[in-house]
Amino acid sequence: MTKRLDSEWIIVNEFAQVRLTVDTNGNDPRLCIEDLATGRRIYLDAFGLAGLTTATPEELARYMD
């Protein structure tokens, strides 16, 4: 399920709930991904997001619980 609010997205499935927002407090906009279960956050700029597109499924799987 994906829910669009004014300035955020909440994405939920049976394994996780995350909030996506765009942080504009720095020099460049960054995507903020917040795990709603733990409150932990990560901020990714355009370079970091582009890097995700080159990662293999095996590389990304290392970061899953």
Secondary structure, 3 states (H helix, E strand, C coil): CEEECCCEEEEECCCCEEEEEEECCCCCCEEEEEECCCCCEEEECHHHHHHHCCCCHHHHHCCCC
